[in-house]
Amino acid sequence: MKKIEAIIRKSKYRVVKEALHDVGVIFFSYWDVTGLGNEKEGHVYRGVSYSTSDIQRRYLSIVVNDDFADVTVKTIINSAGTGEVGDGKIFVSDVQECYRIRTGEKGSDTLK
C-alpha cells in the first residue's frame, strides 16, 4: 500500500476531487494548511500591494493499493497543474499495514 500526500492550490481542490472520484479514489482526508514556498502571493489593500510568504493550500492524504499509486499521482498532476510556480508537491511513501476498525480485518482489502 502507498500513502500519497499532496499539497495543492485551494482553487484546484474541486477539480482534483472530481478527477480522483472519476478514477476510483472514493475516500481521502484533507486539511486547509498554510506553508512557505517559491510562490509569493500578493495582496492589495487600498491600492497598495503587500507581499506575504504565507501561502494557503489544501493538503490531501490518500492511501491506495500499490498498483493504483501511479494512476492516483498522475490524476493529481493532471488535474491540479497550472504550469505556474505554486502548483504544489506530491509525496509517496509506503504503508506497512492497514486495519479496518469496525471488523478488525487487516491488509489491502480494507481499502475497498
DSSP file (Angstrom, degrees, kcal/mol; ACC not computed):
  #  RESIDUE AA STRUCTURE BP1 BP2  ACC     N-H-->O    O-->H-N    N-H-->O    O-->H-N    TCO  KAPPA ALPHA  PHI   PSI    X-CA   Y-CA   Z-CA
    1    1 A M              0   0    0      0, 0.0    94,-2.2     0, 0.0     2,-0.4   0.000 360.0 360.0 360.0 151.7    0.0    0.0    0.0
    2    2 A K  E     -AB  64  94A   0     62,-3.0    62,-2.4    92,-0.2     2,-0.6  -0.957 360.0-144.9-125.6 143.0    1.1    3.6   -0.6
    3    3 A K  E     -AB  63  93A   0     90,-3.2    90,-2.3    -2,-0.4     2,-0.6  -0.941  17.1-163.0-104.6 123.6    0.3    6.8    1.1
    4    4 A I  E     -AB  62  92A   0     58,-3.9    58,-2.7    -2,-0.6     2,-0.5  -0.936   5.5-172.6-110.9 120.4    0.0    9.7   -1.2
    5    5 A E  E     -AB  61  91A   0     86,-3.0    86,-3.2    -2,-0.6     2,-0.4  -0.959   7.3-176.4-113.9 125.4    0.2   13.2    0.3
    6    6 A A  E     -AB  60  90A   0     54,-2.1    54,-3.3    -2,-0.5     2,-0.6  -0.971  18.3-159.9-126.9 136.5   -0.5   16.1   -2.0
    7    7 A I  E     +AB  59  89A   0     82,-2.9    82,-1.2    -2,-0.4     2,-0.2  -0.969  30.8 166.7-113.0 115.9   -0.3   19.8   -1.3
    8    8 A I  E     -AB  58  88A   0     50,-2.8    50,-2.5    -2,-0.6    80,-0.2  -0.765  42.8 -81.7-127.4 167.7   -2.3   21.7   -3.9
    9    9 A R  E >   -A   57   0A   0     78,-0.6     3,-1.3    71,-0.3     4,-0.4  -0.480  35.5-132.0 -65.4 138.4   -3.8   25.1   -4.6
   10   10 A K  G >  S+     0   0    0     46,-0.6     3,-1.2     1,-0.3     4,-0.4   0.845 107.0  61.6 -61.1 -32.2   -7.1   25.6   -2.8
   11   11 A S  G 3  S+     0   0    0      1,-0.2    -1,-0.3     2,-0.1     4,-0.2   0.689 104.1  48.7 -69.1 -17.4   -8.6   26.8   -6.1
   12   12 A K  G <> S+     0   0    0     -3,-1.3     4,-2.5     1,-0.1    -1,-0.2   0.429  82.6  98.0 -99.7  -0.7   -7.9   23.4   -7.7
   13   13 A Y  H <> S+     0   0    0     -3,-1.2     4,-3.1    -4,-0.4     5,-0.2   0.911  81.3  49.1 -57.4 -48.7   -9.4   21.3   -5.0
   14   14 A R  H  > S+     0   0    0     -4,-0.4     4,-2.3     1,-0.2    -1,-0.2   0.906 113.0  47.7 -60.6 -42.4  -12.8   20.7   -6.6
   15   15 A V  H  > S+     0   0    0     -4,-0.2     4,-2.2     2,-0.2    -1,-0.2   0.920 114.2  46.8 -64.2 -44.2  -11.3   19.7   -9.9
   16   16 A V  H  X S+     0   0    0     -4,-2.5     4,-2.7     2,-0.2     5,-0.2   0.926 111.3  51.7 -64.1 -45.4   -8.8   17.3   -8.2
   17   17 A K  H  X S+     0   0    0     -4,-3.1     4,-2.3    -5,-0.2    -2,-0.2   0.926 112.1  45.5 -58.5 -46.8  -11.6   15.8   -6.1
   18   18 A E  H  X S+     0   0    0     -4,-2.3     4,-2.1    -5,-0.2    -1,-0.2   0.884 112.8  50.7 -65.4 -38.7  -13.8   15.1   -9.1
   19   19 A A  H  X S+     0   0    0     -4,-2.2     4,-1.3     2,-0.2    -2,-0.2   0.899 110.4  49.5 -66.4 -40.5  -10.9   13.7  -11.1
   20   20 A L  H  X>S+     0   0    0     -4,-2.7     5,-2.8     1,-0.2     4,-0.6   0.915 111.1  49.2 -64.0 -42.5   -9.9   11.4   -8.2
   21   21 A H  H ><5S+     0   0    0     -4,-2.3     3,-0.8     1,-0.2    -1,-0.2   0.883 106.4  57.7 -63.1 -37.5  -13.5   10.2   -7.9
   22   22 A D  H 3<5S+     0   0    0     -4,-2.1    -1,-0.2     1,-0.2    -2,-0.2   0.824 109.3  44.2 -63.0 -32.2  -13.6    9.6  -11.7
   23   23 A V  H 3<5S-     0   0    0     -4,-1.3    -1,-0.2    -3,-0.3    -2,-0.2   0.484 128.7 -92.8 -93.7  -2.1  -10.7    7.2  -11.5
   24   24 A G  T <<5S+     0   0    0     -3,-0.8     2,-1.0    -4,-0.6    -3,-0.2   0.517  80.1 134.0 109.0   5.7  -12.0    5.4   -8.4
   25   25 A V      < +     0   0    0     -5,-2.8    -1,-0.3     1,-0.2    -2,-0.1  -0.781  21.0 163.5 -86.4 104.0  -10.4    7.1   -5.4
   26   26 A I        +     0   0    0     -2,-1.0     2,-0.4     1,-0.2    -1,-0.2   0.577  54.5  46.7-102.5 -10.9  -13.6    7.4   -3.3
   27   27 A F        +     0   0    0     -3,-0.1    36,-0.3    36,-0.1     2,-0.3  -0.993  58.8 132.7-137.0 132.0  -12.0    8.2    0.2
   28   28 A F        -     0   0    0     -2,-0.4     2,-0.3    34,-0.1    34,-0.2  -0.959  40.6-122.5-161.4 163.9   -9.4   10.6    1.3
   29   29 A S  E     -C   61   0A   0     32,-2.3    32,-2.7    -2,-0.3     2,-0.3  -0.777  26.6-173.2-107.2 154.8   -8.8   13.1    4.0
   30   30 A Y  E     -C   60   0A   0     -2,-0.3     2,-0.3    30,-0.2    30,-0.2  -0.994   8.0-171.0-148.5 155.1   -7.9   16.8    3.5
   31   31 A W  E     -C   59   0A   0     28,-2.0    28,-3.2    -2,-0.3     2,-0.5  -0.972  29.0-117.7-139.0 151.2   -6.9   19.8    5.6
   32   32 A D  E     +C   58   0A   0     -2,-0.3     2,-0.3    26,-0.2    26,-0.2  -0.828  45.9 176.8 -86.0 128.9   -6.5   23.5    4.9
   33   33 A V  E     -C   57   0A   0     24,-2.5    24,-2.8    -2,-0.5     2,-0.4  -0.866  27.5-140.1-132.0 163.4   -2.9   24.4    5.5
   34   34 A T  E     +C   56   0A   0     -2,-0.3     2,-0.3    22,-0.2    22,-0.2  -0.986  33.0 159.2-123.3 136.6   -0.5   27.3    5.3
   35   35 A G  E     -C   55   0A   0     20,-2.2    20,-2.8    -2,-0.4     2,-0.4  -0.840  36.2-109.9-145.7-178.3    3.0   27.0    4.1
   36   36 A L        +     0   0    0     -2,-0.3     2,-0.3    18,-0.2    18,-0.1  -0.920  44.9 138.4-118.0 145.0    6.0   28.6    2.6
   37   37 A G        -     0   0    0     16,-0.4    -2,-0.0     2,-0.4     0, 0.0  -0.872  64.7 -70.5-161.9-165.1    7.3   28.1   -0.9
   38   38 A N  S    S+     0   0    0     -2,-0.3     2,-0.2     2,-0.0    47,-0.1   0.748 101.3  88.1 -75.3 -24.3    8.7   29.7   -4.0
   39   39 A E        -     0   0    0     14,-0.1     2,-0.5     1,-0.0    -2,-0.4  -0.518  63.1-157.0 -78.3 142.6    5.5   31.5   -4.8
   40   40 A K        -     0   0    0     -2,-0.2     2,-0.3    -4,-0.1    13,-0.2  -0.957   7.5-153.7-119.5 111.3    4.8   34.9   -3.3
   41   41 A E  E     -D   52   0B   0     11,-0.8    11,-2.2    -2,-0.5     2,-0.4  -0.640  11.4-149.9 -82.1 140.4    1.1   35.8   -3.1
   42   42 A G  E     -D   51   0B   0     -2,-0.3     2,-0.4     9,-0.2     9,-0.2  -0.861   6.4-158.6-111.1 147.6    0.4   39.5   -3.1
   43   43 A H  E     -D   50   0B   0      7,-3.7     7,-4.4    -2,-0.4     2,-0.5  -0.956   7.2-148.1-122.0 143.1   -2.5   41.3   -1.5
   44   44 A V  E     +D   49   0B   0     -2,-0.4     2,-0.4     5,-0.3     5,-0.2  -0.952  16.7 176.9-114.3 126.4   -3.8   44.7   -2.5
   45   45 A Y  E >  S-D   48   0B   0      3,-2.7     3,-1.6    -2,-0.5    -2,-0.0  -0.970  74.3 -19.4-131.1 116.4   -5.2   47.0    0.2
   46   46 A R  T 3  S-     0   0    0     -2,-0.4    -1,-0.1     1,-0.3     3,-0.1   0.881 128.5 -50.9  53.6  42.4   -6.4   50.5   -0.8
   47   47 A G  T 3  S+     0   0    0      1,-0.2     2,-0.5     0, 0.0    -1,-0.3   0.420 114.9 114.2  81.8  -2.2   -4.3   50.4   -3.9
   48   48 A V  E <   -D   45   0B   0     -3,-1.6    -3,-2.7     2,-0.0     2,-0.4  -0.900  61.1-137.0-106.3 129.1   -1.1   49.3   -2.1
   49   49 A S  E     -D   44   0B   0     -2,-0.5     2,-0.4    -5,-0.2    -5,-0.3  -0.709  19.0-169.2 -87.9 129.1    0.3   45.9   -2.9
   50   50 A Y  E     -D   43   0B   0     -7,-4.4    -7,-3.7    -2,-0.4     2,-0.4  -0.959   9.3-147.5-117.5 135.8    1.6   43.8    0.0
   51   51 A S  E     -D   42   0B   0     -2,-0.4     2,-0.3    -9,-0.2    -9,-0.2  -0.820  15.4-175.6-102.5 141.2    3.6   40.6   -0.4
   52   52 A T  E     -D   41   0B   0    -11,-2.2   -11,-0.8    -2,-0.4    -2,-0.0  -0.980  25.6-150.9-134.0 148.7    3.3   37.7    2.1
   53   53 A S  S    S+     0   0    0     -2,-0.3     2,-0.6   -13,-0.2   -16,-0.4   0.521  72.4  98.3 -95.1  -6.0    5.3   34.5    2.2
   54   54 A D        -     0   0    0    -18,-0.1     2,-0.5   -13,-0.1   -18,-0.2  -0.741  58.3-167.6 -85.1 121.3    2.4   32.6    3.9
   55   55 A I  E     - C   0  35A   0    -20,-2.8   -20,-2.2    -2,-0.6     2,-0.4  -0.937  16.5-133.4-118.3 128.3    0.5   30.6    1.2
   56   56 A Q  E     + C   0  34A   0     -2,-0.5   -46,-0.6   -22,-0.2     2,-0.3  -0.640  38.3 158.8 -80.2 130.2   -2.9   29.0    1.6
   57   57 A R  E     -AC   9  33A   0    -24,-2.8   -24,-2.5    -2,-0.4     2,-0.4  -0.870  38.6-117.6-141.2 172.5   -3.1   25.4    0.3
   58   58 A R  E     -AC   8  32A   0    -50,-2.5   -50,-2.8    -2,-0.3     2,-0.5  -0.976  22.8-150.0-118.0 134.0   -5.1   22.2    0.7
   59   59 A Y  E     -AC   7  31A   0    -28,-3.2   -28,-2.0    -2,-0.4     2,-0.4  -0.909  11.2-164.0-107.9 122.1   -3.4   19.1    2.0
   60   60 A L  E     -AC   6  30A   0    -54,-3.3   -54,-2.1    -2,-0.5     2,-0.5  -0.873   6.0-165.6-108.4 139.2   -4.7   15.7    0.7
   61   61 A S  E     +AC   5  29A   0    -32,-2.7   -32,-2.3    -2,-0.4     2,-0.4  -0.980  16.4 171.2-125.2 118.2   -3.9   12.3    2.4
   62   62 A I  E     -A    4   0A   0    -58,-2.7   -58,-3.9    -2,-0.5     2,-0.5  -0.986  18.7-161.6-132.0 132.8   -4.8    9.3    0.3
   63   63 A V  E     +A    3   0A   0     -2,-0.4     2,-0.3   -36,-0.3   -60,-0.2  -0.976  23.3 163.8-116.0 126.7   -3.9    5.6    0.9
   64   64 A V  E     -A    2   0A   0    -62,-2.4   -62,-3.0    -2,-0.5     5,-0.1  -0.886  42.6 -88.6-134.4 163.0   -4.2    3.2   -2.1
   65   65 A N    >>  -     0   0    0     -2,-0.3     3,-2.1   -64,-0.2     4,-0.5  -0.385  47.8-105.6 -67.6 154.2   -3.0   -0.2   -3.1
   66   66 A D  G >4 S+     0   0    0      1,-0.3     3,-1.2     2,-0.2     4,-0.5   0.853 118.6  55.2 -51.5 -42.6    0.4   -0.4   -4.8
   67   67 A D  G 34 S+     0   0    0      1,-0.2    -1,-0.3     2,-0.1     4,-0.2   0.581 108.5  49.5 -72.8  -7.5   -1.0   -1.0   -8.2
   68   68 A F  G <> S+     0   0    0     -3,-2.1     4,-2.0     2,-0.1    -1,-0.2   0.429  84.4  89.7-108.0  -1.5   -3.1    2.2   -8.0
   69   69 A A  H <X S+     0   0    0     -3,-1.2     4,-2.6    -4,-0.5     5,-0.2   0.920  86.6  49.2 -64.8 -45.4   -0.5    4.6   -6.9
   70   70 A D  H  > S+     0   0    0     -4,-0.5     4,-2.7     1,-0.2     5,-0.2   0.906 111.0  50.2 -62.8 -41.6    0.7    5.7  -10.3
   71   71 A V  H  > S+     0   0    0     -4,-0.2     4,-2.1     1,-0.2    -1,-0.2   0.914 112.3  48.3 -61.1 -42.8   -2.9    6.3  -11.5
   72   72 A T  H  X S+     0   0    0     -4,-2.0     4,-2.0     2,-0.2    -2,-0.2   0.926 112.8  46.6 -65.1 -46.1   -3.6    8.4   -8.4
   73   73 A V  H  X S+     0   0    0     -4,-2.6     4,-2.6     1,-0.2    -2,-0.2   0.934 113.2  48.8 -63.0 -46.7   -0.4   10.5   -8.8
   74   74 A K  H  X S+     0   0    0     -4,-2.7     4,-2.6     1,-0.2    -1,-0.2   0.875 109.6  53.3 -62.0 -37.5   -1.0   11.1  -12.5
   75   75 A T  H  X S+     0   0    0     -4,-2.1     4,-2.0    -5,-0.2    -1,-0.2   0.913 110.4  46.5 -63.6 -43.1   -4.6   12.1  -11.8
   76   76 A I  H  X S+     0   0    0     -4,-2.0     4,-2.6     2,-0.2     5,-0.3   0.936 113.4  48.8 -64.9 -46.1   -3.5   14.7   -9.2
   77   77 A I  H  X S+     0   0    0     -4,-2.6     4,-1.5     1,-0.2    -2,-0.2   0.933 114.4  45.4 -59.6 -47.2   -0.7   16.1  -11.5
   78   78 A N  H  < S+     0   0    0     -4,-2.6    -1,-0.2     1,-0.2    -2,-0.2   0.838 120.9  37.5 -67.8 -33.6   -3.1   16.4  -14.5
   79   79 A S  H  < S+     0   0    0     -4,-2.0    -1,-0.2    -5,-0.2    -2,-0.2   0.737 121.2  41.8 -93.0 -22.8   -6.0   18.0  -12.5
   80   80 A A  H  < S+     0   0    0     -4,-2.6   -71,-0.3    -5,-0.2    -3,-0.2   0.648  90.4 104.0 -97.0 -16.7   -4.0   20.2  -10.1
   81   81 A G     <  +     0   0    0     -4,-1.5   -73,-0.0    -5,-0.3    -4,-0.0  -0.414  28.8 163.8 -76.9 140.1   -1.4   21.6  -12.5
   82   82 A T        -     0   0    0      2,-0.3    -1,-0.1    -2,-0.1     3,-0.1   0.446  54.5-117.0-120.0 -13.6   -1.5   25.1  -14.0
   83   83 A G  S    S+     0   0    0      1,-0.4     2,-0.2     0, 0.0    -2,-0.1   0.446  80.1 112.2  87.4   0.4    2.1   25.3  -15.2
   84   84 A E  S >  S-     0   0    0      1,-0.1     3,-1.0     2,-0.0    -1,-0.4  -0.668  80.9 -87.4-104.4 159.6    2.8   28.1  -12.8
   85   85 A V  T 3  S+     0   0    0     -2,-0.2    -1,-0.1     1,-0.2     0, 0.0  -0.418 111.9  42.0 -59.2 136.2    5.0   28.3   -9.7
   86   86 A G  T 3   +     0   0    0      2,-0.1    -1,-0.2    -2,-0.1     3,-0.1   0.542  65.3 129.6 102.2   8.4    3.0   27.2   -6.6
   87   87 A D    <   -     0   0    0     -3,-1.0   -78,-0.6     1,-0.2     2,-0.2   0.801  66.8-125.4 -66.1 -27.4    1.1   24.2   -8.1
   88   88 A G  E     -B    8   0A   0    -80,-0.2     2,-0.3   -82,-0.0    -1,-0.2  -0.724  17.6 -80.9 121.5-168.2    2.2   22.1   -5.1
   89   89 A K  E     -B    7   0A   0    -82,-1.2   -82,-2.9    -2,-0.2     2,-0.4  -0.943  20.1-149.5-139.3 156.1    4.0   18.9   -4.3
   90   90 A I  E     -B    6   0A   0     -2,-0.3     2,-0.4   -84,-0.2   -84,-0.2  -0.999  11.4-167.4-129.0 133.5    3.2   15.2   -4.0
   91   91 A F  E     -B    5   0A   0    -86,-3.2   -86,-3.0    -2,-0.4     2,-0.4  -0.972   1.9-164.4-120.9 135.5    4.9   12.8   -1.6
   92   92 A V  E     +B    4   0A   0     -2,-0.4     2,-0.3   -88,-0.2   -88,-0.2  -0.980  15.4 165.8-122.5 128.7    4.6    9.0   -1.9
   93   93 A S  E     -B    3   0A   0    -90,-2.3   -90,-3.2    -2,-0.4     2,-0.2  -0.934  37.0 -97.7-137.7 161.9    5.5    6.6    1.0
   94   94 A D  E     -B    2   0A   0     -2,-0.3     2,-0.5   -92,-0.2   -92,-0.2  -0.530  24.3-150.8 -79.7 144.3    5.0    3.0    1.9
   95   95 A V        -     0   0    0    -94,-2.2     3,-0.1    -2,-0.2    -1,-0.0  -0.977   3.3-162.3-112.6 123.1    2.2    1.9    4.3
   96   96 A Q        -     0   0    0     -2,-0.5     2,-0.3     1,-0.2    -1,-0.1   0.876  67.4  -4.2 -76.2 -37.0    3.1   -1.2    6.2
   97   97 A E        -     0   0    0     10,-0.1     2,-0.4     2,-0.0    -1,-0.2  -0.996  53.3-159.0-156.6 154.7   -0.3   -2.2    7.4
   98   98 A C        -     0   0    0     -2,-0.3     9,-2.1    -3,-0.1     2,-0.4  -0.999  10.5-164.9-138.0 137.4   -3.9   -1.0    7.4
   99   99 A Y  B     -E  106   0C   0     -2,-0.4     2,-0.7     7,-0.2     7,-0.2  -0.953  18.8-136.9-123.6 141.6   -6.7   -2.1    9.7
  100  100 A R     >  -     0   0    0      5,-2.7     4,-2.7    -2,-0.4     5,-0.2  -0.888  16.4-154.4 -93.1 117.8  -10.5   -1.7    9.4
  101  101 A I  T  4 S+     0   0    0     -2,-0.7    -1,-0.2     1,-0.2     0, 0.0   0.895  87.3  56.9 -61.8 -43.3  -11.6   -0.6   12.9
  102  102 A R  T  4 S+     0   0    0      1,-0.2    -1,-0.2    -3,-0.1    -2,-0.0   0.890 125.6  16.7 -57.6 -44.5  -15.2   -2.0   12.5
  103  103 A T  T  4 S-     0   0    0     -3,-0.2    -1,-0.2     2,-0.1    -2,-0.2   0.626  93.2-126.8-107.5 -17.3  -14.2   -5.6   11.7
  104  104 A G     <  +     0   0    0     -4,-2.7    -3,-0.1     1,-0.3    -2,-0.1   0.409  59.6 143.9  83.0  -2.9  -10.6   -5.8   12.8
  105  105 A E        -     0   0    0     -5,-0.2    -5,-2.7    -6,-0.1     2,-0.3  -0.278  32.1-158.0 -67.6 158.0   -9.5   -7.1    9.4
  106  106 A K  B     +E   99   0C   0     -7,-0.2     3,-0.3    -3,-0.1    -7,-0.2  -0.909  37.3  53.1-135.6 163.2   -6.2   -6.0    8.0
  107  107 A G  S >  S-     0   0    0     -9,-2.1     3,-1.6    -2,-0.3     4,-0.2  -0.514  97.7 -43.8 108.6-175.8   -4.4   -5.7    4.7
  108  108 A S  G >  S+     0   0    0      1,-0.3     3,-1.5    -2,-0.2    -1,-0.2   0.709 121.9  72.0 -67.8 -21.1   -5.1   -4.2    1.3
  109  109 A D  G >  S+     0   0    0     -3,-0.3     3,-1.4     1,-0.3    -1,-0.3   0.723  83.2  71.7 -65.1 -19.5   -8.7   -5.4    1.3
  110  110 A T  G <  S+     0   0    0     -3,-1.6    -1,-0.3     1,-0.3    -2,-0.2   0.661  87.3  64.7 -70.8 -13.3   -9.5   -2.8    4.0
  111  111 A L  G <         0   0    0     -3,-1.5    -1,-0.3     1,-0.2    -2,-0.2   0.520 360.0 360.0 -85.3  -5.5   -9.1   -0.1    1.3
  112  112 A K    <         0   0    0     -3,-1.4    -1,-0.2    -4,-0.1    -2,-0.1   0.437 360.0 360.0 -91.7 360.0  -12.1   -1.3   -0.7
